[in-house]
Amino acid sequence: MSPTPLPDHGAVLAEVREVRRAGIVRLRELSLPVLTAMSAGPGEGNSGEPRFPAVERLLRTAVAAIGGGTLQEAAEFSLGLARGTRDWPPADRRRRAAQVYGVSVERFRKNQELMVLGQVAEQLVRLASGAPAQPPATGGAAPAPDTGTVPADGSAPVSALTSASATFEPSARPRPLAPSHHRIPVRAGGHGRHVTLHVHAVDLLRDIDVVVSPSNTHLALPEPYKSSVAASLRRAGAVRDPAGRLVEDSVRDELRAWSARFAAPGLSVAPGTVAPTGAGALAWQGIRRIFHAAVAVPRPGTNDYDVQPADVTRAVTRVFALLAEENGRSADAGLPPLKSLCMPLLGAGRGGLTATVSFAAVWAAVEAELARGGDWDLHFLVRRPERALLVAELLASTDGAPTDGTPTEEPGP
């Protein structure tokens, strides 16, 4: 006897999209023959029970199998499975799912939504096959995804960007780590060039002349045990003895000295101000300077900050001006010029800006500098793979690349 054929992925996806349009509360009204047949498996409903509760359980199981993160969160909002969203209209659910990725509703509809619903359909097909839809916490590793051909110029294939957020079946084969560096072609002022996108913590940077660190307008660094970019740079720049005890809080001390020299005591600096310091112990990693960009304005009586995109653009413009000034002094002193610059998404943490808005504000200054002929080795830094996918797409769009949900990187020669 031949085994029962697996449901077609396209048919499953079509019905998942129908559920997204109608919502969970209208399952009873929908004609979902494929999902209904899949929900009739063992443990998915008793004889005589209406099928729509079993379909909902099946959908919840498939979404939970995604394994967390923004992908699962967006799927829950899209289908109305998140707590309190069951009766939300489809437009509200789509808007909330778009916020998970920090993109506009229209961009989400055209790009990320199909990826999210496609992953739900993928998990449903895996459940129908009888294979575990989610790798267990211990045991076998996941199989290697299709990483494509690595371009000769060092760029990673597009599939490598998306592999970190995908879910894979258990297998005896180990899954290779997603690349943490991507060279992406961009265009500004009619000139093409490459930007490097780093997907890792800031204290892992190597051989970058200048790293931009987001700061508040009081230029007060966070405690070194925190996880922000500024805290990580302070921690990594501190000089310690062989036992790990603090000898010198180099970055904090230099920033305080700059504030004592240029800022009025007890008063904040203007948003967009940039304070340059040395890199402390990070000099051993090839980091020469840290530029502290004051973009976050503390909100009185709270622990929150306000960040205006115009202040981010102003700060990045000032960064390039400082680079030119310091290179002039370096030339007089016979020192090598500062050439490489790495920037995080300023204001996209506690500052409250979405990744898209932060990137647009940063890129406005970068594009103006490149259009003027600035010859800098530019780097962007993010920690989360799903945010890297968004930034890669935004960078690729500057080169006129198609934006169908996955960024296109320039292949090697």
Contacts in CASP RR format, 6 or more apart in sequence:
PFRMAT RR
TARGET T0000
AUTHOR 0000-0000-0000
METHOD contacts of the structure
MODEL  1
MSPTPLPDHGAVLAEVREVRRAGIVRLRELSLPVLTAMSAGPGEGNSGEP
RFPAVERLLRTAVAAIGGGTLQEAAEFSLGLARGTRDWPPADRRRRAAQV
YGVSVERFRKNQELMVLGQVAEQLVRLASGAPAQPPATGGAAPAPDTGTV
PADGSAPVSALTSASATFEPSARPRPLAPSHHRIPVRAGGHGRHVTLHVH
AVDLLRDIDVVVSPSNTHLALPEPYKSSVAASLRRAGAVRDPAGRLVEDS
VRDELRAWSARFAAPGLSVAPGTVAPTGAGALAWQGIRRIFHAAVAVPRP
GTNDYDVQPADVTRAVTRVFALLAEENGRSADAGLPPLKSLCMPLLGAGR
GGLTATVSFAAVWAAVEAELARGGDWDLHFLVRRPERALLVAELLASTDG
APTDGTPTEEPGP
6 125 0 8 1.000
6 128 0 8 1.000
6 129 0 8 1.000
7 34 0 8 1.000
7 37 0 8 1.000
7 38 0 8 1.000
7 124 0 8 1.000
7 125 0 8 1.000
7 128 0 8 1.000
8 34 0 8 1.000
9 118 0 8 1.000
9 121 0 8 1.000
9 122 0 8 1.000
9 125 0 8 1.000
10 121 0 8 1.000
11 34 0 8 1.000
12 34 0 8 1.000
12 35 0 8 1.000
12 38 0 8 1.000
12 121 0 8 1.000
12 124 0 8 1.000
12 125 0 8 1.000
13 117 0 8 1.000
13 118 0 8 1.000
13 121 0 8 1.000
15 32 0 8 1.000
15 33 0 8 1.000
15 34 0 8 1.000
15 35 0 8 1.000
16 35 0 8 1.000
16 59 0 8 1.000
16 79 0 8 1.000
16 117 0 8 1.000
16 118 0 8 1.000
16 120 0 8 1.000
16 121 0 8 1.000
16 124 0 8 1.000
17 117 0 8 1.000
18 30 0 8 1.000
18 32 0 8 1.000
19 27 0 8 1.000
19 30 0 8 1.000
19 32 0 8 1.000
19 35 0 8 1.000
19 59 0 8 1.000
19 79 0 8 1.000
20 78 0 8 1.000
20 79 0 8 1.000
20 90 0 8 1.000
20 93 0 8 1.000
20 117 0 8 1.000
21 90 0 8 1.000
22 29 0 8 1.000
22 30 0 8 1.000
22 90 0 8 1.000
23 79 0 8 1.000
23 80 0 8 1.000
23 90 0 8 1.000
23 93 0 8 1.000
24 56 0 8 1.000
24 59 0 8 1.000
24 79 0 8 1.000
24 80 0 8 1.000
24 81 0 8 1.000
24 86 0 8 1.000
25 86 0 8 1.000
25 87 0 8 1.000
27 52 0 8 1.000
27 55 0 8 1.000
27 56 0 8 1.000
28 50 0 8 1.000
28 52 0 8 1.000
30 52 0 8 1.000
32 55 0 8 1.000
35 55 0 8 1.000
35 58 0 8 1.000
35 59 0 8 1.000
35 124 0 8 1.000
36 51 0 8 1.000
36 54 0 8 1.000
36 55 0 8 1.000
38 44 0 8 1.000
38 58 0 8 1.000
38 124 0 8 1.000
38 127 0 8 1.000
38 128 0 8 1.000
39 45 0 8 1.000
39 51 0 8 1.000
39 54 0 8 1.000
39 55 0 8 1.000
39 57 0 8 1.000
39 58 0 8 1.000
40 51 0 8 1.000
40 54 0 8 1.000
44 54 0 8 1.000
44 57 0 8 1.000
44 58 0 8 1.000
45 51 0 8 1.000
45 53 0 8 1.000
45 54 0 8 1.000
45 57 0 8 1.000
58 124 0 8 1.000
58 127 0 8 1.000
59 79 0 8 1.000
59 81 0 8 1.000
59 120 0 8 1.000
59 124 0 8 1.000
60 81 0 8 1.000
61 127 0 8 1.000
61 133 0 8 1.000
62 120 0 8 1.000
62 123 0 8 1.000
62 124 0 8 1.000
62 127 0 8 1.000
62 133 0 8 1.000
63 72 0 8 1.000
63 75 0 8 1.000
63 76 0 8 1.000
63 79 0 8 1.000
63 81 0 8 1.000
63 120 0 8 1.000
63 123 0 8 1.000
64 72 0 8 1.000
64 134 0 8 1.000
65 123 0 8 1.000
65 126 0 8 1.000
65 127 0 8 1.000
65 133 0 8 1.000
65 134 0 8 1.000
65 167 0 8 1.000
66 72 0 8 1.000
66 75 0 8 1.000
66 119 0 8 1.000
66 120 0 8 1.000
66 123 0 8 1.000
66 134 0 8 1.000
66 167 0 8 1.000
67 134 0 8 1.000
67 167 0 8 1.000
69 165 0 8 1.000
69 386 0 8 1.000
70 100 0 8 1.000
70 101 0 8 1.000
70 165 0 8 1.000
70 384 0 8 1.000
70 386 0 8 1.000
71 115 0 8 1.000
71 116 0 8 1.000
71 119 0 8 1.000
71 165 0 8 1.000
71 386 0 8 1.000
73 82 0 8 1.000
73 97 0 8 1.000
73 100 0 8 1.000
74 97 0 8 1.000
74 100 0 8 1.000
74 101 0 8 1.000
74 112 0 8 1.000
74 116 0 8 1.000
75 81 0 8 1.000
75 97 0 8 1.000
75 116 0 8 1.000
75 117 0 8 1.000
75 119 0 8 1.000
75 120 0 8 1.000
76 82 0 8 1.000
76 85 0 8 1.000
77 85 0 8 1.000
77 93 0 8 1.000
77 96 0 8 1.000
77 97 0 8 1.000
77 100 0 8 1.000
78 93 0 8 1.000
78 94 0 8 1.000
78 97 0 8 1.000
78 113 0 8 1.000
78 116 0 8 1.000
78 117 0 8 1.000
79 93 0 8 1.000
79 120 0 8 1.000
80 86 0 8 1.000
80 88 0 8 1.000
80 93 0 8 1.000
82 96 0 8 1.000
85 92 0 8 1.000
85 93 0 8 1.000
85 96 0 8 1.000
88 96 0 8 1.000
94 105 0 8 1.000
94 108 0 8 1.000
94 109 0 8 1.000
94 113 0 8 1.000
95 105 0 8 1.000
97 108 0 8 1.000
97 112 0 8 1.000
97 113 0 8 1.000
97 116 0 8 1.000
98 104 0 8 1.000
98 105 0 8 1.000
98 107 0 8 1.000
98 108 0 8 1.000
98 109 0 8 1.000
98 112 0 8 1.000
99 354 0 8 1.000
101 108 0 8 1.000
101 112 0 8 1.000
101 386 0 8 1.000
101 390 0 8 1.000
102 354 0 8 1.000
102 355 0 8 1.000
102 356 0 8 1.000
102 390 0 8 1.000
103 111 0 8 1.000
103 112 0 8 1.000
103 354 0 8 1.000
103 356 0 8 1.000
103 390 0 8 1.000
104 356 0 8 1.000
107 356 0 8 1.000
107 403 0 8 1.000
110 403 0 8 1.000
110 404 0 8 1.000
110 405 0 8 1.000
111 393 0 8 1.000
111 403 0 8 1.000
111 404 0 8 1.000
111 405 0 8 1.000
112 405 0 8 1.000
114 405 0 8 1.000
115 405 0 8 1.000
119 166 0 8 1.000
119 167 0 8 1.000
122 167 0 8 1.000
123 133 0 8 1.000
123 134 0 8 1.000
123 167 0 8 1.000
126 132 0 8 1.000
126 133 0 8 1.000
126 169 0 8 1.000
127 133 0 8 1.000
131 169 0 8 1.000
132 169 0 8 1.000
132 170 0 8 1.000
133 167 0 8 1.000
133 169 0 8 1.000
134 167 0 8 1.000
135 141 0 8 1.000
135 142 0 8 1.000
135 167 0 8 1.000
135 168 0 8 1.000
135 169 0 8 1.000
135 170 0 8 1.000
136 170 0 8 1.000
139 170 0 8 1.000
140 170 0 8 1.000
140 171 0 8 1.000
140 172 0 8 1.000
141 170 0 8 1.000
141 171 0 8 1.000
141 172 0 8 1.000
141 173 0 8 1.000
141 174 0 8 1.000
141 175 0 8 1.000
142 168 0 8 1.000
142 169 0 8 1.000
142 170 0 8 1.000
142 171 0 8 1.000
142 174 0 8 1.000
142 175 0 8 1.000
143 168 0 8 1.000
143 169 0 8 1.000
143 171 0 8 1.000
143 173 0 8 1.000
143 175 0 8 1.000
144 173 0 8 1.000
144 174 0 8 1.000
144 175 0 8 1.000
144 176 0 8 1.000
145 159 0 8 1.000
145 163 0 8 1.000
145 166 0 8 1.000
145 168 0 8 1.000
145 175 0 8 1.000
146 159 0 8 1.000
147 156 0 8 1.000
147 157 0 8 1.000
147 159 0 8 1.000
147 160 0 8 1.000
147 163 0 8 1.000
147 176 0 8 1.000
148 157 0 8 1.000
148 159 0 8 1.000
148 160 0 8 1.000
149 157 0 8 1.000
150 156 0 8 1.000
150 157 0 8 1.000
151 157 0 8 1.000
151 409 0 8 1.000
151 410 0 8 1.000
151 411 0 8 1.000
151 412 0 8 1.000
152 411 0 8 1.000
152 412 0 8 1.000
152 413 0 8 1.000
153 183 0 8 1.000
153 194 0 8 1.000
153 410 0 8 1.000
153 411 0 8 1.000
153 412 0 8 1.000
153 413 0 8 1.000
154 183 0 8 1.000
154 412 0 8 1.000
155 182 0 8 1.000
155 183 0 8 1.000
155 184 0 8 1.000
155 409 0 8 1.000
155 410 0 8 1.000
155 411 0 8 1.000
155 412 0 8 1.000
156 179 0 8 1.000
156 181 0 8 1.000
156 182 0 8 1.000
156 409 0 8 1.000
157 409 0 8 1.000
158 406 0 8 1.000
158 407 0 8 1.000
158 408 0 8 1.000
158 409 0 8 1.000
160 178 0 8 1.000
160 179 0 8 1.000
160 182 0 8 1.000
161 178 0 8 1.000
161 182 0 8 1.000
161 385 0 8 1.000
161 388 0 8 1.000
161 389 0 8 1.000
161 392 0 8 1.000
161 406 0 8 1.000
161 407 0 8 1.000
161 409 0 8 1.000
162 389 0 8 1.000
162 406 0 8 1.000
163 175 0 8 1.000
163 178 0 8 1.000
164 178 0 8 1.000
164 199 0 8 1.000
164 385 0 8 1.000
164 386 0 8 1.000
164 388 0 8 1.000
165 385 0 8 1.000
165 386 0 8 1.000
165 389 0 8 1.000
168 175 0 8 1.000
178 199 0 8 1.000
178 385 0 8 1.000
179 199 0 8 1.000
180 198 0 8 1.000
180 199 0 8 1.000
180 200 0 8 1.000
180 204 0 8 1.000
181 196 0 8 1.000
181 197 0 8 1.000
181 198 0 8 1.000
181 199 0 8 1.000
182 196 0 8 1.000
182 197 0 8 1.000
182 199 0 8 1.000
182 388 0 8 1.000
182 392 0 8 1.000
182 409 0 8 1.000
183 194 0 8 1.000
183 195 0 8 1.000
183 196 0 8 1.000
183 197 0 8 1.000
183 409 0 8 1.000
183 410 0 8 1.000
184 194 0 8 1.000
184 195 0 8 1.000
184 196 0 8 1.000
184 197 0 8 1.000
184 392 0 8 1.000
184 395 0 8 1.000
184 396 0 8 1.000
184 407 0 8 1.000
184 409 0 8 1.000
184 410 0 8 1.000
185 192 0 8 1.000
185 193 0 8 1.000
185 194 0 8 1.000
185 396 0 8 1.000
185 399 0 8 1.000
185 401 0 8 1.000
185 409 0 8 1.000
185 410 0 8 1.000
186 192 0 8 1.000
186 193 0 8 1.000
186 194 0 8 1.000
186 195 0 8 1.000
186 370 0 8 1.000
186 395 0 8 1.000
186 396 0 8 1.000
186 398 0 8 1.000
186 399 0 8 1.000
187 193 0 8 1.000
187 398 0 8 1.000
187 399 0 8 1.000
187 400 0 8 1.000
188 366 0 8 1.000
188 367 0 8 1.000
188 370 0 8 1.000
188 371 0 8 1.000
188 398 0 8 1.000
189 367 0 8 1.000
189 370 0 8 1.000
189 371 0 8 1.000
190 371 0 8 1.000
191 370 0 8 1.000
191 371 0 8 1.000
191 373 0 8 1.000
192 399 0 8 1.000
193 370 0 8 1.000
193 378 0 8 1.000
194 410 0 8 1.000
195 378 0 8 1.000
195 379 0 8 1.000
195 380 0 8 1.000
195 395 0 8 1.000
196 377 0 8 1.000
196 378 0 8 1.000
196 379 0 8 1.000
196 380 0 8 1.000
197 379 0 8 1.000
197 380 0 8 1.000
197 381 0 8 1.000
197 382 0 8 1.000
197 388 0 8 1.000
197 391 0 8 1.000
197 392 0 8 1.000
197 395 0 8 1.000
198 204 0 8 1.000
198 205 0 8 1.000
198 342 0 8 1.000
198 379 0 8 1.000
198 380 0 8 1.000
198 381 0 8 1.000
198 382 0 8 1.000
199 382 0 8 1.000
199 383 0 8 1.000
199 384 0 8 1.000
199 385 0 8 1.000
199 388 0 8 1.000
200 381 0 8 1.000
200 383 0 8 1.000
201 232 0 8 1.000
201 383 0 8 1.000
202 211 0 8 1.000
202 229 0 8 1.000
202 232 0 8 1.000
202 233 0 8 1.000
202 236 0 8 1.000
202 344 0 8 1.000
202 381 0 8 1.000
203 232 0 8 1.000
203 233 0 8 1.000
203 235 0 8 1.000
203 236 0 8 1.000
203 282 0 8 1.000
205 211 0 8 1.000
205 282 0 8 1.000
205 285 0 8 1.000
205 287 0 8 1.000
205 342 0 8 1.000
205 381 0 8 1.000
206 285 0 8 1.000
206 286 0 8 1.000
206 287 0 8 1.000
207 285 0 8 1.000
207 286 0 8 1.000
207 287 0 8 1.000
207 340 0 8 1.000
208 286 0 8 1.000
208 287 0 8 1.000
208 340 0 8 1.000
208 341 0 8 1.000
208 342 0 8 1.000
208 379 0 8 1.000
209 287 0 8 1.000
209 288 0 8 1.000
209 289 0 8 1.000
209 338 0 8 1.000
209 339 0 8 1.000
209 340 0 8 1.000
209 341 0 8 1.000
210 288 0 8 1.000
210 289 0 8 1.000
210 290 0 8 1.000
210 291 0 8 1.000
210 319 0 8 1.000
210 323 0 8 1.000
210 338 0 8 1.000
210 340 0 8 1.000
210 341 0 8 1.000
210 342 0 8 1.000
211 233 0 8 1.000
211 279 0 8 1.000
211 282 0 8 1.000
211 287 0 8 1.000
211 289 0 8 1.000
211 290 0 8 1.000
211 291 0 8 1.000
211 341 0 8 1.000
211 342 0 8 1.000
212 290 0 8 1.000
212 291 0 8 1.000
212 293 0 8 1.000
212 316 0 8 1.000
212 319 0 8 1.000
212 341 0 8 1.000
212 342 0 8 1.000
212 343 0 8 1.000
212 344 0 8 1.000
212 346 0 8 1.000
213 229 0 8 1.000
213 230 0 8 1.000
213 233 0 8 1.000
213 290 0 8 1.000
213 291 0 8 1.000
213 292 0 8 1.000
213 293 0 8 1.000
213 344 0 8 1.000
214 228 0 8 1.000
214 229 0 8 1.000
214 230 0 8 1.000
214 293 0 8 1.000
214 295 0 8 1.000
214 296 0 8 1.000
214 344 0 8 1.000
214 346 0 8 1.000
214 347 0 8 1.000
215 221 0 8 1.000
215 230 0 8 1.000
215 275 0 8 1.000
215 292 0 8 1.000
215 293 0 8 1.000
215 294 0 8 1.000
215 295 0 8 1.000
215 296 0 8 1.000
216 268 0 8 1.000
216 294 0 8 1.000
216 296 0 8 1.000
216 297 0 8 1.000
216 298 0 8 1.000
216 305 0 8 1.000
217 268 0 8 1.000
217 269 0 8 1.000
217 270 0 8 1.000
217 271 0 8 1.000
217 273 0 8 1.000
217 294 0 8 1.000
217 296 0 8 1.000
217 297 0 8 1.000
217 298 0 8 1.000
218 266 0 8 1.000
218 268 0 8 1.000
218 269 0 8 1.000
218 298 0 8 1.000
219 255 0 8 1.000
219 258 0 8 1.000
219 259 0 8 1.000
219 263 0 8 1.000
219 269 0 8 1.000
219 275 0 8 1.000
219 292 0 8 1.000
219 294 0 8 1.000
221 230 0 8 1.000
221 231 0 8 1.000
221 234 0 8 1.000
221 251 0 8 1.000
221 252 0 8 1.000
221 255 0 8 1.000
222 228 0 8 1.000
222 230 0 8 1.000
222 231 0 8 1.000
222 234 0 8 1.000
223 231 0 8 1.000
224 231 0 8 1.000
224 234 0 8 1.000
224 235 0 8 1.000
224 238 0 8 1.000
224 249 0 8 1.000
225 231 0 8 1.000
225 235 0 8 1.000
228 349 0 8 1.000
228 350 0 8 1.000
229 344 0 8 1.000
229 381 0 8 1.000
230 292 0 8 1.000
233 251 0 8 1.000
233 282 0 8 1.000
233 290 0 8 1.000
234 249 0 8 1.000
234 251 0 8 1.000
234 252 0 8 1.000
236 281 0 8 1.000
236 282 0 8 1.000
236 285 0 8 1.000
237 250 0 8 1.000
237 251 0 8 1.000
237 279 0 8 1.000
237 280 0 8 1.000
237 281 0 8 1.000
237 282 0 8 1.000
238 246 0 8 1.000
238 247 0 8 1.000
238 248 0 8 1.000
238 249 0 8 1.000
238 250 0 8 1.000
238 251 0 8 1.000
238 280 0 8 1.000
238 281 0 8 1.000
239 246 0 8 1.000
239 247 0 8 1.000
239 248 0 8 1.000
239 250 0 8 1.000
239 280 0 8 1.000
239 281 0 8 1.000
240 246 0 8 1.000
240 247 0 8 1.000
240 281 0 8 1.000
241 247 0 8 1.000
250 278 0 8 1.000
250 279 0 8 1.000
250 280 0 8 1.000
250 281 0 8 1.000
251 277 0 8 1.000
251 278 0 8 1.000
251 279 0 8 1.000
251 280 0 8 1.000
251 290 0 8 1.000
254 277 0 8 1.000
254 278 0 8 1.000
254 280 0 8 1.000
255 275 0 8 1.000
255 277 0 8 1.000
255 292 0 8 1.000
258 275 0 8 1.000
258 276 0 8 1.000
258 277 0 8 1.000
259 269 0 8 1.000
259 275 0 8 1.000
262 269 0 8 1.000
262 275 0 8 1.000
263 269 0 8 1.000
268 294 0 8 1.000
268 297 0 8 1.000
268 298 0 8 1.000
269 275 0 8 1.000
269 294 0 8 1.000
270 294 0 8 1.000
271 294 0 8 1.000
271 295 0 8 1.000
271 297 0 8 1.000
271 308 0 8 1.000
271 311 0 8 1.000
271 314 0 8 1.000
271 315 0 8 1.000
272 293 0 8 1.000
272 294 0 8 1.000
272 295 0 8 1.000
272 311 0 8 1.000
272 312 0 8 1.000
272 314 0 8 1.000
272 315 0 8 1.000
272 318 0 8 1.000
273 293 0 8 1.000
273 294 0 8 1.000
273 315 0 8 1.000
273 318 0 8 1.000
274 291 0 8 1.000
274 292 0 8 1.000
274 293 0 8 1.000
274 294 0 8 1.000
274 315 0 8 1.000
274 318 0 8 1.000
274 319 0 8 1.000
274 322 0 8 1.000
275 291 0 8 1.000
275 292 0 8 1.000
275 294 0 8 1.000
276 289 0 8 1.000
276 290 0 8 1.000
276 291 0 8 1.000
276 292 0 8 1.000
276 322 0 8 1.000
276 326 0 8 1.000
277 289 0 8 1.000
277 290 0 8 1.000
277 292 0 8 1.000
278 288 0 8 1.000
278 289 0 8 1.000
278 290 0 8 1.000
279 286 0 8 1.000
279 287 0 8 1.000
279 288 0 8 1.000
279 289 0 8 1.000
279 290 0 8 1.000
282 290 0 8 1.000
288 338 0 8 1.000
289 326 0 8 1.000
289 338 0 8 1.000
291 319 0 8 1.000
291 322 0 8 1.000
293 312 0 8 1.000
293 315 0 8 1.000
293 316 0 8 1.000
293 318 0 8 1.000
293 319 0 8 1.000
293 346 0 8 1.000
294 315 0 8 1.000
295 307 0 8 1.000
295 308 0 8 1.000
295 311 0 8 1.000
295 312 0 8 1.000
295 315 0 8 1.000
295 346 0 8 1.000
295 347 0 8 1.000
296 305 0 8 1.000
296 306 0 8 1.000
296 307 0 8 1.000
296 347 0 8 1.000
296 350 0 8 1.000
296 351 0 8 1.000
297 305 0 8 1.000
297 306 0 8 1.000
297 307 0 8 1.000
297 308 0 8 1.000
297 311 0 8 1.000
298 304 0 8 1.000
298 305 0 8 1.000
299 305 0 8 1.000
299 306 0 8 1.000
304 350 0 8 1.000
304 351 0 8 1.000
305 350 0 8 1.000
305 351 0 8 1.000
305 352 0 8 1.000
306 351 0 8 1.000
307 346 0 8 1.000
307 347 0 8 1.000
307 351 0 8 1.000
307 352 0 8 1.000
307 353 0 8 1.000
309 353 0 8 1.000
309 357 0 8 1.000
309 358 0 8 1.000
309 360 0 8 1.000
309 361 0 8 1.000
310 361 0 8 1.000
312 346 0 8 1.000
312 347 0 8 1.000
312 353 0 8 1.000
312 358 0 8 1.000
312 361 0 8 1.000
312 362 0 8 1.000
313 361 0 8 1.000
313 362 0 8 1.000
313 364 0 8 1.000
313 365 0 8 1.000
314 365 0 8 1.000
315 346 0 8 1.000
316 343 0 8 1.000
316 346 0 8 1.000
316 361 0 8 1.000
316 362 0 8 1.000
316 364 0 8 1.000
316 365 0 8 1.000
316 366 0 8 1.000
317 365 0 8 1.000
317 368 0 8 1.000
317 369 0 8 1.000
319 341 0 8 1.000
319 343 0 8 1.000
319 365 0 8 1.000
320 365 0 8 1.000
320 369 0 8 1.000
320 374 0 8 1.000
320 376 0 8 1.000
323 338 0 8 1.000
323 341 0 8 1.000
323 376 0 8 1.000
326 338 0 8 1.000
327 337 0 8 1.000
327 338 0 8 1.000
328 337 0 8 1.000
330 336 0 8 1.000
330 337 0 8 1.000
330 338 0 8 1.000
331 337 0 8 1.000
339 375 0 8 1.000
339 376 0 8 1.000
339 377 0 8 1.000
340 376 0 8 1.000
340 377 0 8 1.000
340 378 0 8 1.000
340 379 0 8 1.000
341 376 0 8 1.000
341 377 0 8 1.000
341 378 0 8 1.000
341 379 0 8 1.000
342 379 0 8 1.000
342 380 0 8 1.000
342 381 0 8 1.000
343 362 0 8 1.000
343 378 0 8 1.000
343 379 0 8 1.000
343 380 0 8 1.000
343 381 0 8 1.000
344 380 0 8 1.000
344 381 0 8 1.000
344 382 0 8 1.000
345 353 0 8 1.000
345 355 0 8 1.000
345 358 0 8 1.000
345 359 0 8 1.000
345 362 0 8 1.000
345 380 0 8 1.000
345 382 0 8 1.000
345 387 0 8 1.000
345 391 0 8 1.000
346 353 0 8 1.000
346 358 0 8 1.000
346 361 0 8 1.000
346 362 0 8 1.000
347 353 0 8 1.000
347 358 0 8 1.000
348 354 0 8 1.000
348 355 0 8 1.000
348 357 0 8 1.000
348 358 0 8 1.000
353 361 0 8 1.000
355 382 0 8 1.000
355 387 0 8 1.000
355 390 0 8 1.000
355 391 0 8 1.000
356 390 0 8 1.000
356 394 0 8 1.000
359 390 0 8 1.000
359 391 0 8 1.000
359 394 0 8 1.000
360 394 0 8 1.000
363 394 0 8 1.000
363 398 0 8 1.000
366 378 0 8 1.000
367 398 0 8 1.000
369 376 0 8 1.000
370 376 0 8 1.000
380 391 0 8 1.000
380 395 0 8 1.000
382 388 0 8 1.000
382 391 0 8 1.000
389 406 0 8 1.000
389 407 0 8 1.000
392 407 0 8 1.000
392 409 0 8 1.000
393 403 0 8 1.000
393 405 0 8 1.000
393 406 0 8 1.000
393 407 0 8 1.000
395 407 0 8 1.000
396 403 0 8 1.000
396 407 0 8 1.000
396 408 0 8 1.000
396 409 0 8 1.000
397 403 0 8 1.000
399 410 0 8 1.000
401 407 0 8 1.000
401 408 0 8 1.000
402 408 0 8 1.000
END
